[in-house]
Amino acid sequence: MSKLIIVSAPSGTGKTTIVEAALKESNKIMERVITHTTRPIRNQTGEKDGIDYHFVSDLEFAKLKNNNQFLETATIYGNQYGTSKQSVADVIDKGKHAILVIDVQGADNIRLMDLSERVFIFIKPPSFEDLERRLINRGTESSQDLSLRLNNYQFEISQAKFFDIVLTNHDLAATIEDFLKVIKTYQ
């Protein structure tokens, strides 16, 4: 039976990288639901509209939200994010697990809903210092944004206790393997 699989982690932990790699290995049983966002596209990382996110204006996002098109929404670092109900249904209708790569806020919103067949996976960085290094090395944040993300670390890590499964990304290849093992237990 298809499940809604919610994957969250502090920014820079590698959640999207892990999910994308796992999808290449096992895309017959799962599919990532592409979220909507009002944040600007990160050209320096090669993001693409419709692949990484559905990049929309504040007005477009508000229309979708007002028309009850989102399963969940969250405001993260001043930008809006939302998961389309229809996108989730489209994946589930294919008989696949719907993978949501979302912030802990969005995960908390889904946790409060009366939905069955869902699994919450949290991915932790090995340490605060490792996360800081990753964020600096990816070079996508201003110093102010970097500071906001690092200041949010303790709160995000504290949310791991509300997740069904917690993985620590010490080694990317091993974490991808562990993630796939978890997903395959729900086949």
BADRENSE-887326 format. One record per residue: residue number from 1; x negated, z negated, y of N, C-alpha, C, O in turn. Coordinates in nm, 4 decimals, decimal comma. Layout:
<recs>
[NUM [X Z Y] [X Z Y] [X Z Y] [X Z Y]] ...
</recs>
This chain:
<recs>
[1 [-0,0840 0,0000 -0,1190] [0,0000 0,0000 0,0000] [-0,0882 0,0000 0,1249] [-0,1877 -0,0721 0,1318]] [2 [-0,0509 0,0807 0,2219] [-0,1270 0,0911 0,3462] [-0,1195 -0,0381 0,4253] [-0,0168 -0,1060 0,4281]] [3 [-0,2302 -0,0702 0,4891] [-0,2384 -0,1907 0,5707] [-0,2823 -0,1559 0,7115] [-0,3421 -0,0513 0,7365]] [4 [-0,2512 -0,2456 0,8018] [-0,3028 -0,2413 0,9378] [-0,4272 -0,3285 0,9360] [-0,4177 -0,4489 0,9120]] [5 [-0,5437 -0,2700 0,9611] [-0,6691 -0,3452 0,9563] [-0,7235 -0,3541 1,0978] [-0,7586 -0,2535 1,1595]] [6 [-0,7295 -0,4770 1,1477] [-0,7716 -0,5030 1,2842] [-0,9171 -0,5476 1,2817] [-0,9517 -0,6460 1,2163]] [7 [-1,0019 -0,4746 1,3532] [-1,1449 -0,5047 1,3579] [-1,1807 -0,5419 1,5008] [-1,1589 -0,4640 1,5936]] [8 [-1,2358 -0,6618 1,5176] [-1,2762 -0,7099 1,6497] [-1,4168 -0,7671 1,6434] [-1,4661 -0,8052 1,5372]] [9 [-1,4799 -0,7719 1,7603] [-1,6151 -0,8266 1,7728] [-1,6487 -0,8341 1,9199] [-1,5859 -0,7667 2,0016]] [10 [-1,7473 -0,9155 1,9550] [-1,7957 -0,9108 2,0919] [-1,8508 -0,7711 2,1223] [-1,9052 -0,7042 2,0345]] [11 [-1,8361 -0,7291 2,2462] [-1,8870 -0,5989 2,2890] [-2,0357 -0,5877 2,2585] [-2,1135 -0,6763 2,2940]] [12 [-2,0751 -0,4794 2,1930] [-2,2158 -0,4573 2,1610] [-2,2559 -0,5002 2,0215] [-2,3721 -0,4854 1,9835]] [13 [-2,1620 -0,5533 1,9443] [-2,1924 -0,6013 1,8095] [-2,2083 -0,4868 1,7096] [-2,2786 -0,5006 1,6095]] [14 [-2,1433 -0,3746 1,7366] [-2,1527 -0,2590 1,6482] [-2,0250 -0,2287 1,5735] [-2,0281 -0,1539 1,4758]] [15 [-1,9121 -0,2845 1,6161] [-1,7866 -0,2662 1,5425] [-1,7475 -0,1192 1,5306] [-1,7071 -0,0747 1,4232]] [16 [-1,7589 -0,0436 1,6391] [-1,7213 0,0980 1,6341] [-1,8172 0,1761 1,5458] [-1,7742 0,2620 1,4688]] [17 [-1,9453 0,1477 1,5558] [-2,0460 0,2143 1,4721] [-2,0196 0,1869 1,3243] [-2,0283 0,2777 1,2415]] [18 [-1,9877 0,0633 1,2917] [-1,9595 0,0243 1,1527] [-1,8354 0,0966 1,1013] [-1,8363 0,1513 0,9910]] [19 [-1,7295 0,0969 1,1805] [-1,6056 0,1618 1,1385] [-1,6268 0,3121 1,1226] [-1,5818 0,3703 1,0238]] [20 [-1,6937 0,3751 1,2171] [-1,7157 0,5203 1,2089] [-1,7986 0,5570 1,0856] [-1,7688 0,6555 1,0181]] [21 [-1,9010 0,4795 1,0566] [-1,9830 0,5057 0,9374] [-1,9016 0,4853 0,8099] [-1,9138 0,5630 0,7151]] [22 [-1,8193 0,3819 0,8074] [-1,7347 0,3554 0,6906] [-1,6333 0,4679 0,6703] [-1,6027 0,5051 0,5571]] [23 [-1,5819 0,5215 0,7803] [-1,4864 0,6317 0,7703] [-1,5494 0,7558 0,7072] [-1,4835 0,8277 0,6321]] [24 [-1,6756 0,7806 0,7373] [-1,7455 0,8955 0,6778] [-1,7571 0,8794 0,5263] [-1,7562 0,9775 0,4519]] [25 [-1,7679 0,7550 0,4823] [-1,7810 0,7264 0,3386] [-1,6469 0,7262 0,2662] [-1,6394 0,7602 0,1481]] [26 [-1,5417 0,6879 0,3369] [-1,4153 0,6633 0,2675] [-1,2941 0,7020 0,3521] [-1,2002 0,6235 0,3646]] [27 [-1,2952 0,8224 0,4104] [-1,1852 0,8615 0,4992] [-1,0570 0,8980 0,4242] [-0,9547 0,9250 0,4870]] [28 [-1,0613 0,8992 0,2926] [-0,9393 0,9287 0,2159] [-0,8452 0,8084 0,2123] [-0,7249 0,8234 0,1910]] [29 [-0,9012 0,6884 0,2334] [-0,8162 0,5685 0,2249] [-0,7898 0,5034 0,3599] [-0,7081 0,4119 0,3696]] [30 [-0,8588 0,5501 0,4648] [-0,8386 0,4867 0,5951] [-0,8606 0,5873 0,7074] [-0,9260 0,6901 0,6902]] [31 [-0,8038 0,5539 0,8228] [-0,8192 0,6367 0,9410] [-0,8159 0,5459 1,0630] [-0,7356 0,4529 1,0710]] [32 [-0,9033 0,5740 1,1567] [-0,9066 0,4947 1,2800] [-0,7977 0,5417 1,3743] [-0,7793 0,6616 1,3958]] [33 [-0,7261 0,4460 1,4302] [-0,6263 0,4737 1,5326] [-0,7000 0,4741 1,6671] [-0,7657 0,3765 1,7032]] [34 [-0,6883 0,5832 1,7390] [-0,7570 0,5968 1,8680] [-0,6731 0,5281 1,9755] [-0,5562 0,5613 1,9955]] [35 [-0,7334 0,4336 2,0429] [-0,6634 0,3578 2,1462] [-0,6665 0,4310 2,2802] [-0,7505 0,5176 2,3046]] [36 [-0,5726 0,3931 2,3653] [-0,5676 0,4433 2,5027] [-0,6438 0,3454 2,5913] [-0,6449 0,2250 2,5660]] [37 [-0,7073 0,3985 2,6950] [-0,7736 0,3116 2,7922] [-0,7742 0,3756 2,9304] [-0,7708 0,4977 2,9457]] [38 [-0,7787 0,2885 3,0296] [-0,7915 0,3345 3,1681] [-0,9371 0,3295 3,2148] [-0,9675 0,3674 3,3279]] [39 [-1,0269 0,2827 3,1279] [-1,1666 0,2743 3,1708] [-1,2268 0,4137 3,1768] [-1,1834 0,5040 3,1053]] [40 [-1,3271 0,4310 3,2625] [-1,3914 0,5630 3,2719] [-1,4661 0,5977 3,1430] [-1,5143 0,5099 3,0714]] [41 [-1,4741 0,7252 3,1163] [-1,5472 0,7742 3,0005] [-1,6964 0,7472 3,0211] [-1,7473 0,7627 3,1321]] [42 [-1,7655 0,7077 2,9164] [-1,9100 0,6829 2,9233] [-1,9829 0,8109 2,8836] [-2,0135 0,8324 2,7663]] [43 [-2,0100 0,8943 2,9814] [-2,0761 1,0220 2,9536] [-2,2151 1,0026 2,8944] [-2,2605 1,0844 2,8145]] [44 [-2,2832 0,8941 2,9335] [-2,4199 0,8710 2,8854] [-2,4259 0,8441 2,7356] [-2,5318 0,8580 2,6743]] [45 [-2,3129 0,8057 2,6758] [-2,3112 0,7827 2,5309] [-2,2414 0,8967 2,4562] [-2,2283 0,8927 2,3338]] [46 [-2,1970 0,9979 2,5304] [-2,1345 1,1127 2,4666] [-1,9906 1,0915 2,4240] [-1,9408 1,1623 2,3365]] [47 [-1,9226 0,9944 2,4851] [-1,7826 0,9721 2,4500] [-1,7000 1,0972 2,4773] [-1,7283 1,1750 2,5684]] [48 [-1,5957 1,1137 2,3940] [-1,5068 1,2281 2,4082] [-1,3620 1,1806 2,4057] [-1,3233 1,0956 2,3255]] [49 [-1,2833 1,2386 2,4966] [-1,1417 1,2069 2,5026] [-1,0737 1,2515 2,3741] [-1,0962 1,3626 2,3261]] [50 [-0,9900 1,1638 2,3185] [-0,9176 1,1948 2,1963] [-0,9959 1,1645 2,0703] [-0,9400 1,1678 1,9606]] [51 [-1,1243 1,1352 2,0839] [-1,2082 1,1004 1,9683] [-1,2492 0,9543 1,9767] [-1,2327 0,8785 1,8811]] [52 [-1,3027 0,9152 2,0916] [-1,3424 0,7752 2,1102] [-1,2259 0,6919 2,1630] [-1,1999 0,5817 2,1146]] [53 [-1,1577 0,7451 2,2609] [-1,0384 0,6850 2,3215] [-0,9522 0,7979 2,3745] [-0,9969 0,9120 2,3862]] [54 [-0,8278 0,7645 2,4062] [-0,7444 0,8516 2,4881] [-0,7624 0,7968 2,6301] [-0,7061 0,6929 2,6645]] [55 [-0,8406 0,8668 2,7115] [-0,8676 0,8220 2,8479] [-0,7521 0,8662 2,9365] [-0,7244 0,9854 2,9496]] [56 [-0,6851 0,7685 2,9974] [-0,5676 0,7969 3,0800] [-0,5798 0,7251 3,2137] [-0,6577 0,6310 3,2290]] [57 [-0,5015 0,7715 3,3094] [-0,4986 0,7077 3,4409] [-0,4185 0,5780 3,4326] [-0,3472 0,5532 3,3353]] [58 [-0,4316 0,4970 3,5354] [-0,3522 0,3735 3,5428] [-0,2027 0,4060 3,5392] [-0,1246 0,3362 3,4745]] [59 [-0,1640 0,5131 3,6099] [-0,0237 0,5526 3,6145] [0,0262 0,5968 3,4771] [0,1346 0,5563 3,4352]] [60 [-0,0511 0,6790 3,4064] [-0,0129 0,7231 3,2713] [0,0003 0,6030 3,1775] [0,0948 0,5947 3,0989]] [61 [-0,0952 0,5102 3,1865] [-0,0910 0,3914 3,1011] [0,0350 0,3105 3,1293] [0,1041 0,2673 3,0370]] [62 [0,0643 0,2903 3,2574] [0,1827 0,2126 3,2960] [0,3105 0,2773 3,2437] [0,4013 0,2073 3,1989]] [63 [0,3185 0,4110 3,2489] [0,4377 0,4811 3,1970] [0,4532 0,4571 3,0469] [0,5627 0,4276 2,9990]] [64 [0,3431 0,4700 2,9734] [0,3480 0,4466 2,8287] [0,3903 0,3030 2,7982] [0,4724 0,2781 2,7098]] [65 [0,3332 0,2104 2,8723] [0,3651 0,0689 2,8504] [0,5118 0,0395 2,8851] [0,5810 -0,0303 2,8110]] [66 [0,5576 0,0931 2,9974] [0,6966 0,0706 3,0389] [0,7961 0,1335 2,9416] [0,9091 0,0863 2,9296]] [67 [0,7553 0,2383 2,8731] [0,8403 0,3036 2,7734] [0,8225 0,2439 2,6334] [0,8674 0,3017 2,5344]] [68 [0,7562 0,1275 2,6261] [0,7387 0,0533 2,5009] [0,6685 0,1364 2,3926] [0,7044 0,1300 2,2751]] [69 [0,5686 0,2138 2,4338] [0,4965 0,3012 2,3418] [0,3805 0,2320 2,2710] [0,3249 0,2865 2,1756]] [70 [0,3432 0,1118 2,3169] [0,2269 0,0445 2,2622] [0,2641 -0,0687 2,1664] [0,3589 -0,1436 2,1900]] [71 [0,1881 -0,0790 2,0590] [0,1985 -0,1915 1,9674] [0,1421 -0,3158 2,0341] [0,1988 -0,4247 2,0248]] [72 [0,0287 -0,2971 2,1020] [-0,0353 -0,4076 2,1739] [-0,1079 -0,3508 2,2940] [-0,1472 -0,2341 2,2952]] [73 [-0,1254 -0,4349 2,3956] [-0,2058 -0,3989 2,5122] [-0,2897 -0,5191 2,5522] [-0,2580 -0,6336 2,5200]] [74 [-0,3965 -0,4898 2,6226] [-0,4825 -0,5971 2,6737] [-0,5555 -0,5463 2,7968] [-0,5833 -0,4271 2,8100]] [75 [-0,5856 -0,6377 2,8851] [-0,6695 -0,6069 3,0011] [-0,8062 -0,6659 2,9721] [-0,8205 -0,7870 2,9551]] [76 [-0,9072 -0,5789 2,9666] [-1,0421 -0,6211 2,9303] [-1,1384 -0,5700 3,0362] [-1,1494 -0,4496 3,0595]] [77 [-1,2074 -0,6627 3,0994] [-1,3035 -0,6294 3,2042] [-1,2424 -0,5386 3,3101] [-1,3075 -0,4466 3,3596]] [78 [-1,1159 -0,5658 3,3444] [-1,0480 -0,4933 3,4507] [-0,9855 -0,3612 3,4098] [-0,9248 -0,2939 3,4930]] [79 [-0,9988 -0,3230 3,2850] [-0,9404 -0,1980 3,2365] [-0,8300 -0,2275 3,1354] [-0,8330 -0,3296 3,0666]] [80 [-0,7326 -0,1369 3,1272] [-0,6216 -0,1511 3,0342] [-0,6555 -0,0808 2,9026] [-0,7171 0,0258 2,9020]] [81 [-0,6144 -0,1419 2,7916] [-0,6301 -0,0839 2,6585] [-0,4978 -0,1001 2,5862] [-0,4284 -0,1999 2,6057]] [82 [-0,4621 -0,0036 2,5034] [-0,3383 -0,0132 2,4278] [-0,3413 0,0722 2,3023] [-0,4032 0,1786 2,2988]] [83 [-0,2734 0,0236 2,1993] [-0,2628 0,0936 2,0717] [-0,1233 0,1528 2,0593] [-0,0240 0,0802 2,0623]] [84 [-0,1161 0,2831 2,0456] [0,0107 0,3542 2,0349] [0,0813 0,3223 1,9031] [0,0214 0,3313 1,7959]] [85 [0,2079 0,2853 1,9118] [0,2884 0,2599 1,7915] [0,2960 0,3858 1,7053] [0,2864 0,3788 1,5828]] [86 [0,3133 0,5006 1,7703] [0,3273 0,6260 1,6969] [0,1992 0,6609 1,6224] [0,2046 0,7096 1,5095]] [87 [0,0837 0,6364 1,6845] [-0,0440 0,6646 1,6184] [-0,0620 0,5804 1,4929] [-0,1116 0,6289 1,3912]] [88 [-0,0218 0,4549 1,5003] [-0,0291 0,3671 1,3823] [0,0648 0,4193 1,2743] [0,0262 0,4294 1,1579]] [89 [0,1874 0,4525 1,3121] [0,2858 0,5028 1,2156] [0,2378 0,6321 1,1503] [0,2576 0,6522 1,0305]] [90 [0,1748 0,7196 1,2284] [0,1247 0,8469 1,1740] [0,0225 0,8235 1,0630] [0,0246 0,8926 0,9611]] [91 [-0,0668 0,7266 1,0821] [-0,1687 0,6970 0,9813] [-0,1043 0,6347 0,8580] [-0,1333 0,6750 0,7453]] [92 [-0,0176 0,5372 0,8791] [0,0501 0,4691 0,7676] [0,1327 0,5695 0,6871] [0,1372 0,5622 0,5643]] [93 [0,1979 0,6629 0,7561] [0,2793 0,7642 0,6876] [0,1956 0,8543 0,5973] [0,2488 0,9137 0,5035]] [94 [0,0667 0,8655 0,6238] [-0,0233 0,9437 0,5384] [-0,0661 0,8643 0,4155] [-0,1345 0,9168 0,3277]] [95 [-0,0255 0,7369 0,4096] [-0,0640 0,6518 0,2977] [-0,2032 0,5936 0,3131] [-0,2640 0,5508 0,2150]] [96 [-0,2541 0,5918 0,4353] [-0,3886 0,5397 0,4616] [-0,3789 0,4053 0,5346] [-0,2772 0,3728 0,5959]] [97 [-0,4877 0,3287 0,5261] [-0,4995 0,2083 0,6083] [-0,5232 0,2521 0,7524] [-0,6042 0,3411 0,7779]] [98 [-0,4530 0,1901 0,8461] [-0,4706 0,2177 0,9886] [-0,5713 0,1180 1,0437] [-0,5451 -0,0022 1,0478]] [99 [-0,6872 0,1686 1,0861] [-0,7942 0,0828 1,1374] [-0,7839 0,0758 1,2893] [-0,7881 0,1783 1,3573]] [100 [-0,7703 -0,0457 1,3419] [-0,7690 -0,0672 1,4863] [-0,8995 -0,1345 1,5259] [-0,9305 -0,2432 1,4771]] [101 [-0,9754 -0,0718 1,6129] [-1,0989 -0,1306 1,6649] [-1,0635 -0,1801 1,8046] [-1,0618 -0,1031 1,9006]] [102 [-1,0351 -0,3105 1,8145] [-0,9830 -0,3651 1,9395] [-1,0478 -0,4993 1,9733] [-1,1125 -0,5618 1,8892]] [103 [-1,0294 -0,5408 2,0947] [-1,0793 -0,6671 2,1459] [-1,0026 -0,7844 2,0838] [-0,8938 -0,7661 2,0290]] [104 [-1,0593 -0,9032 2,0928] [-0,9923 -1,0205 2,0368] [-0,8567 -1,0463 2,1028] [-0,7667 -1,1012 2,0393]] [105 [-0,8416 -1,0073 2,2292] [-0,7122 -1,0206 2,2975] [-0,6045 -0,9395 2,2262] [-0,4953 -0,9891 2,1985]] [106 [-0,6374 -0,8135 2,1971] [-0,5429 -0,7266 2,1271] [-0,5133 -0,7783 1,9879] [-0,3991 -0,7740 1,9422]] [107 [-0,6170 -0,8275 1,9199] [-0,5986 -0,8845 1,7861] [-0,5043 -1,0044 1,7932] [-0,4178 -1,0211 1,7073]] [108 [-0,5211 -1,0866 1,8945] [-0,4346 -1,2032 1,9105] [-0,2901 -1,1600 1,9349] [-0,1972 -1,2219 1,8831]] [109 [-0,2709 -1,0538 2,0137] [-0,1358 -1,0028 2,0383] [-0,0703 -0,9579 1,9076] [0,0477 -0,9846 1,8848]] [110 [-0,1464 -0,8901 1,8222] [-0,0921 -0,8442 1,6936] [-0,0659 -0,9620 1,6011] [0,0318 -0,9614 1,5261]] [111 [-0,1519 -1,0629 1,6055] [-0,1347 -1,1808 1,5203] [-0,0013 -1,2496 1,5493] [0,0599 -1,3071 1,4592]] [112 [0,0432 -1,2439 1,6737] [0,1678 -1,3090 1,7126] [0,2920 -1,2320 1,6696] [0,4030 -1,2846 1,6771]] [113 [0,2742 -1,1076 1,6244] [0,3870 -1,0237 1,5822] [0,4220 -1,0523 1,4359] [0,3373 -1,0934 1,3567]] [114 [0,5465 -1,0299 1,4035] [0,5924 -1,0482 1,2659] [0,5697 -0,9177 1,1898] [0,6636 -0,8429 1,1631]] [115 [0,4439 -0,8920 1,1557] [0,4072 -0,7717 1,0826] [0,3496 -0,8127 0,9478] [0,2723 -0,9081 0,9391]] [116 [0,3869 -0,7418 0,8447] [0,3267 -0,7683 0,7146] [0,2150 -0,6674 0,6916] [0,1953 -0,5758 0,7714]] [117 [0,1434 -0,6849 0,5835] [0,0394 -0,5902 0,5436] [-0,0660 -0,5677 0,6524] [-0,0922 -0,4543 0,6926]] [118 [-0,1245 -0,6750 0,6981] [-0,2314 -0,6646 0,7978] [-0,3487 -0,7522 0,7576] [-0,3324 -0,8555 0,6926]] [119 [-0,4667 -0,7087 0,7977] [-0,5899 -0,7807 0,7668] [-0,6734 -0,7842 0,8955] [-0,6889 -0,6829 0,9636]] [120 [-0,7258 -0,9010 0,9267] [-0,8077 -0,9179 1,0466] [-0,9539 -0,9366 1,0064] [-0,9871 -1,0281 0,9310]] [121 [-1,0408 -0,8492 1,0571] [-1,1843 -0,8557 1,0274] [-1,2601 -0,8770 1,1578] [-1,2426 -0,8024 1,2542]] [122 [-1,3438 -0,9793 1,1593] [-1,4266 -1,0087 1,2775] [-1,5719 -0,9801 1,2420] [-1,6189 -1,0174 1,1346]] [123 [-1,6426 -0,9137 1,3330] [-1,7843 -0,8850 1,3116] [-1,8653 -0,9601 1,4171] [-1,8456 -0,9433 1,5374]] [124 [-1,9568 -1,0435 1,3678] [-2,0412 -1,1245 1,4566] [-2,1800 -1,0623 1,4679] [-2,2299 -1,0019 1,3730]] [125 [-2,2418 -1,0777 1,5848] [-2,3836 -1,0408 1,5950] [-2,4655 -1,1533 1,5314] [-2,4150 -1,2647 1,5175]] [126 [-2,5904 -1,1272 1,4926] [-2,6721 -1,2329 1,4329] [-2,6954 -1,3499 1,5283] [-2,7060 -1,4648 1,4854]] [127 [-2,7034 -1,3196 1,6588] [-2,7284 -1,4258 1,7572] [-2,6899 -1,3742 1,8958] [-2,6712 -1,2542 1,9159]] [128 [-2,6786 -1,4657 1,9892] [-2,6523 -1,4299 2,1285] [-2,7651 -1,3416 2,1815] [-2,7402 -1,2427 2,2505]] [129 [-2,8885 -1,3776 2,1491] [-3,0053 -1,3023 2,1979] [-3,0045 -1,1587 2,1457] [-3,0394 -1,0650 2,2176]] [130 [-2,9642 -1,1432 2,0199] [-2,9571 -1,0097 1,9620] [-2,8494 -0,9269 2,0323] [-2,8704 -0,8091 2,0612]] [131 [-2,7357 -0,9879 2,0594] [-2,6283 -0,9189 2,1297] [-2,6739 -0,8780 2,2700] [-2,6493 -0,7656 2,3137]] [132 [-2,7393 -0,9689 2,3388] [-2,7886 -0,9387 2,4737] [-2,8839 -0,8187 2,4702] [-2,8752 -0,7290 2,5539]] [133 [-2,9740 -0,8184 2,3733] [-3,0699 -0,7080 2,3591] [-2,9958 -0,5767 2,3332] [-3,0290 -0,4743 2,3929]] [134 [-2,8957 -0,5789 2,2443] [-2,8191 -0,4578 2,2126] [-2,7485 -0,4035 2,3358] [-2,7506 -0,2831 2,3610]] [135 [-2,6857 -0,4927 2,4128] [-2,6137 -0,4490 2,5323] [-2,7089 -0,3894 2,6361] [-2,6784 -0,2881 2,6991]] [136 [-2,8228 -0,4528 2,6526] [-2,9211 -0,4003 2,7483] [-2,9723 -0,2644 2,7013] [-2,9839 -0,1713 2,7810]] [137 [-3,0028 -0,2531 2,5722] [-3,0579 -0,1282 2,5185] [-2,9596 -0,0121 2,5221] [-3,0010 0,1029 2,5363]] [138 [-2,8301 -0,0400 2,5094] [-2,7359 0,0725 2,5121] [-2,7186 0,1277 2,6533] [-2,6782 0,2427 2,6705]] [139 [-2,7488 0,0469 2,7534] [-2,7548 0,0955 2,8907] [-2,6255 0,1492 2,9482] [-2,6287 0,2395 3,0318]] [140 [-2,5129 0,0970 2,9063] [-2,3848 0,1480 2,9553] [-2,3199 0,0574 3,0595] [-2,2221 0,0967 3,1231]] [141 [-2,3727 -0,0621 3,0774] [-2,3108 -0,1575 3,1685] [-2,3967 -0,1806 3,2914] [-2,5197 -0,1796 3,2848]] [142 [-2,3287 -0,2016 3,4044] [-2,3981 -0,2477 3,5236] [-2,4420 -0,3915 3,4972] [-2,3984 -0,4524 3,3995]] [143 [-2,5269 -0,4455 3,5824] [-2,5705 -0,5839 3,5623] [-2,4514 -0,6801 3,5718] [-2,4482 -0,7820 3,5028]] [144 [-2,3549 -0,6480 3,6560] [-2,2351 -0,7320 3,6680] [-2,1523 -0,7254 3,5396] [-2,1069 -0,8285 3,4898]] [145 [-2,1322 -0,6041 3,4854] [-2,0564 -0,5887 3,3606] [-2,1282 -0,6557 3,2436] [-2,0651 -0,7181 3,1584]] [146 [-2,2598 -0,6422 3,2406] [-2,3394 -0,7057 3,1355] [-2,3208 -0,8570 3,1401] [-2,3026 -0,9214 3,0368]] [147 [-2,3255 -0,9122 3,2589] [-2,3067 -1,0562 3,2760] [-2,1674 -1,0998 3,2294] [-2,1540 -1,2027 3,1632]] [148 [-2,0638 -1,0223 3,2632] [-1,9273 -1,0547 3,2193] [-1,9171 -1,0556 3,0670] [-1,8568 -1,1460 3,0091]] [149 [-1,9758 -0,9551 3,0023] [-1,9689 -0,9447 2,8570] [-2,0427 -1,0612 2,7899] [-1,9950 -1,1177 2,6915]] [150 [-2,1568 -1,0951 2,8435] [-2,2343 -1,2055 2,7860] [-2,1664 -1,3400 2,8102] [-2,1708 -1,4284 2,7247]] [151 [-2,1040 -1,3554 2,9267] [-2,0328 -1,4803 2,9561] [-1,9107 -1,4975 2,8662] [-1,8681 -1,6104 2,8421]] [152 [-1,8541 -1,3888 2,8166] [-1,7364 -1,3927 2,7303] [-1,7721 -1,4189 2,5840] [-1,6835 -1,4422 2,5018]] [153 [-1,8998 -1,4154 2,5517] [-1,9484 -1,4266 2,4142] [-1,8961 -1,5521 2,3420] [-1,8428 -1,5416 2,2315]] [154 [-1,9107 -1,6680 2,4023] [-1,8698 -1,7928 2,3355] [-1,7208 -1,7931 2,3022] [-1,6805 -1,8361 2,1942]] [155 [-1,6398 -1,7448 2,3960] [-1,4959 -1,7377 2,3687] [-1,4688 -1,6440 2,2520] [-1,3947 -1,6794 2,1603]] [156 [-1,5279 -1,5249 2,2540] [-1,5027 -1,4274 2,1479] [-1,5471 -1,4806 2,0114] [-1,4751 -1,4662 1,9126]] [157 [-1,6646 -1,5415 2,0061] [-1,7142 -1,5984 1,8803] [-1,6208 -1,7088 1,8307] [-1,5997 -1,7230 1,7102]] [158 [-1,5652 -1,7865 1,9231] [-1,4742 -1,8949 1,8831] [-1,3469 -1,8404 1,8188] [-1,2794 -1,9129 1,7458]] [159 [-1,3132 -1,7155 1,8443] [-1,1926 -1,6551 1,7889] [-1,2082 -1,6127 1,6434] [-1,1089 -1,5839 1,5766]] [160 [-1,3306 -1,6084 1,5939] [-1,3559 -1,5665 1,4551] [-1,2765 -1,6513 1,3554] [-1,2392 -1,6019 1,2490]] [161 [-1,2507 -1,7765 1,3877] [-1,1791 -1,8652 1,2951] [-1,0353 -1,8190 1,2684] [-0,9730 -1,8641 1,1723]] [162 [-0,9827 -1,7300 1,3523] [-0,8469 -1,6802 1,3345] [-0,8414 -1,5507 1,2526] [-0,7339 -1,4939 1,2334]] [163 [-0,9554 -1,5049 1,2052] [-0,9636 -1,3794 1,1301] [-0,9719 -1,4074 0,9812] [-1,0228 -1,5114 0,9394]] [164 [-0,9216 -1,3138 0,9012] [-0,9223 -1,3291 0,7558] [-1,0628 -1,3164 0,6981] [-1,0980 -1,3861 0,6029]] [165 [-1,1421 -1,2281 0,7555] [-1,2764 -1,1996 0,7049] [-1,3725 -1,1951 0,8229] [-1,3423 -1,1366 0,9269]] [166 [-1,4889 -1,2576 0,8054] [-1,5929 -1,2545 0,9089] [-1,7197 -1,1985 0,8464] [-1,7691 -1,2494 0,7458]] [167 [-1,7716 -1,0925 0,9080] [-1,8977 -1,0311 0,8655] [-1,9985 -1,0492 0,9774] [-1,9626 -1,0438 1,0950]] [168 [-2,1253 -1,0708 0,9414] [-2,2314 -1,0793 1,0415] [-2,3171 -0,9547 1,0308] [-2,3666 -0,9211 0,9232]] [169 [-2,3345 -0,8861 1,1434] [-2,4090 -0,7614 1,1461] [-2,5594 -0,7880 1,1633] [-2,6169 -0,7608 1,2687]] [170 [-2,6213 -0,8416 1,0579] [-2,7671 -0,8611 1,0567] [-2,8377 -0,7272 1,0374] [-2,9400 -0,6991 1,0999]] [171 [-2,7808 -0,6460 0,9496] [-2,8396 -0,5170 0,9130] [-2,7246 -0,4168 0,9066] [-2,6295 -0,4356 0,8307]] [172 [-2,7335 -0,3107 0,9863] [-2,6222 -0,2170 0,9990] [-2,5799 -0,1583 0,8646] [-2,4609 -0,1593 0,8328]] [173 [-2,6727 -0,1079 0,7856] [-2,6385 -0,0459 0,6567] [-2,5696 -0,1455 0,5642] [-2,4714 -0,1111 0,4984]] [174 [-2,6199 -0,2682 0,5585] [-2,5602 -0,3711 0,4729] [-2,4204 -0,4093 0,5229] [-2,3301 -0,4332 0,4427]] [175 [-2,4029 -0,4150 0,6536] [-2,2724 -0,4516 0,7099] [-2,1700 -0,3415 0,6825] [-2,0541 -0,3703 0,6527]] [176 [-2,2126 -0,2166 0,6924] [-2,1228 -0,1051 0,6593] [-2,0804 -0,1148 0,5135] [-1,9629 -0,0963 0,4815]] [177 [-2,1738 -0,1434 0,4263] [-2,1440 -0,1590 0,2833] [-2,0460 -0,2744 0,2608] [-1,9503 -0,2610 0,1846]] [178 [-2,0701 -0,3869 0,3269] [-1,9797 -0,5020 0,3137] [-1,8402 -0,4683 0,3659] [-1,7400 -0,5068 0,3057]] [179 [-1,8342 -0,3971 0,4770] [-1,7061 -0,3565 0,5348] [-1,6292 -0,2681 0,4357] [-1,5096 -0,2876 0,4143]] [180 [-1,6986 -0,1714 0,3758] [-1,6352 -0,0831 0,2773] [-1,5849 -0,1612 0,1562] [-1,4767 -0,1325 0,1049]] [181 [-1,6617 -0,2590 0,1102] [-1,6174 -0,3419 -0,0029] [-1,4867 -0,4124 0,0303] [-1,3960 -0,4191 -0,0526]] [182 [-1,4778 -0,4647 0,1519] [-1,3558 -0,5335 0,1938] [-1,2391 -0,4362 0,1933] [-1,1335 -0,4671 0,1380]] [183 [-1,2561 -0,3195 0,2537] [-1,1474 -0,2216 0,2628] [-1,1028 -0,1791 0,1226] [-0,9831 -0,1671 0,0963]] [184 [-1,1980 -0,1568 0,0339] [-1,1639 -0,1091 -0,1003] [-1,0899 -0,2135 -0,1833] [-1,0250 -0,1782 -0,2817]] [185 [-1,0981 -0,3405 -0,1462] [-1,0215 -0,4418 -0,2189] [-0,8719 -0,4272 -0,1924] [-0,7905 -0,4845 -0,2649]] [186 [-0,8351 -0,3515 -0,0895] [-0,6939 -0,3339 -0,0536] [-0,6370 -0,1999 -0,0996] [-0,5291 -0,1605 -0,0551]] [187 [-0,7075 -0,1293 -0,1877] [-0,6570 -0,0018 -0,2388] [-0,5433 -0,0243 -0,3343] [-0,4877 0,0715 -0,3879]] 
</recs>
